[in-house]
Amino acid sequence: MFNFLLRVVLFLFGLLFAASIAVAALLLLAVWGARMAWAKLTGKPVTPWTVMFGQRFDPRQGFERFRAAAGGAAPRGPSAADVTAARARGESVQSPVVKLGRDGQGDVTDVRARPVDSAG
């Protein structure tokens, strides 16, 4: 008998949930219809929902946020923590990225030039 009552109560909760979803959908449909009727009555175009309720998605905003956080296009020198860590490891303090635009003719010592093979 308890299983039957449990099933009936759960069924009634399911009906209540379905009815609430249906009421919400009908309310949304009524608001949408009222907007369409108002736009037709006034002769103005209907604004999309996304414009009414928030900002539009712009994929460039994420890139712009990080570009602005970088503080500019000029590369900055290493931080004090980077210098200390490099010295502790016995490495050079200068970043190899900083040297890219400079004339570094004598920098590479462990590479030998090979002749260009024109056959392929």
Secondary structure as the mmCIF struct_conf table of DSSP 4:
data_model
#
loop_
_struct_conf.conf_type_id
_struct_conf.id
_struct_conf.beg_label_comp_id
_struct_conf.beg_label_asym_id
_struct_conf.beg_label_seq_id
_struct_conf.end_label_comp_id
_struct_conf.end_label_asym_id
_struct_conf.end_label_seq_id
HELX_RH_AL_P HELX_RH_AL_P1 PHE A 2 THR A 42
TURN_TY1_P TURN_TY1_P1 GLY A 43 GLY A 43
HELX_LH_PP_P HELX_LH_PP_P1 LYS A 44 PRO A 48
HELX_RH_AL_P HELX_RH_AL_P2 TRP A 49 PHE A 53
BEND BEND1 GLY A 54 GLY A 54
HELX_LH_PP_P HELX_LH_PP_P2 GLN A 55 PHE A 57
TURN_TY1_P TURN_TY1_P2 PRO A 59 PRO A 59
HELX_RH_AL_P HELX_RH_AL_P3 ARG A 60 ALA A 70
TURN_TY1_P TURN_TY1_P3 GLY A 71 GLY A 71
BEND BEND2 GLY A 72 ALA A 74
HELX_LH_PP_P HELX_LH_PP_P3 PRO A 75 SER A 79
HELX_RH_AL_P HELX_RH_AL_P4 ALA A 80 ARG A 89
TURN_TY1_P TURN_TY1_P4 GLY A 90 GLY A 90
BEND BEND3 VAL A 93 GLN A 94
TURN_TY1_P TURN_TY1_P5 PRO A 96 VAL A 97
HELX_RH_3T_P HELX_RH_3T_P1 VAL A 98 GLY A 101
BEND BEND4 ARG A 102 ARG A 102
TURN_TY1_P TURN_TY1_P6 GLN A 105 GLY A 106
BEND BEND5 ASP A 107 ASP A 107
BEND BEND6 ASP A 110 ASP A 110
TURN_TY1_P TURN_TY1_P7 SER A 118 ALA A 119
#
